[in-house]
């Protein structure tokens, strides 16, 4: 049986993987969205594990809210990617940053 500390180490590694993905993939919008979803999955795992460990329902309710927000975020993000592709025939962030003079 796994110890709760080992599970938290695993979820923190998943969270770190998502952060590294967001930092390294700033040019591709789709990869940034996928890495944000990985971050949300790590947070959901922490909430669910703590909810089971503490025998409390609040963690499960938080997981449901976060999953709802993640679904909305994915739908909006994919809609924006579709619009960006229709306008530029590419999903690169660089032309958008140059157009709006935005520095990341």
Number of C-alpha atoms within 10 A of each C-alpha: 3 6 7 12 9 10 14 16 11 15 20 17 13 20 20 15 16 23 17 12 19 21 12 12 15 15 16 15 19 17 15 20 20 15 22 20 18 20 21 20 20 22 19 21 20 19 19 20 18 18 18 13 10 11 10 12 12 14 20 18 14 16 20 13 13 17 16 12 13 17 13 12 15 17 12 12 16 15 12 14 17 14 13 17 13 11 10 11 10 13 20 17 13 13 13 13 13 10 8 8 8 9 7 4
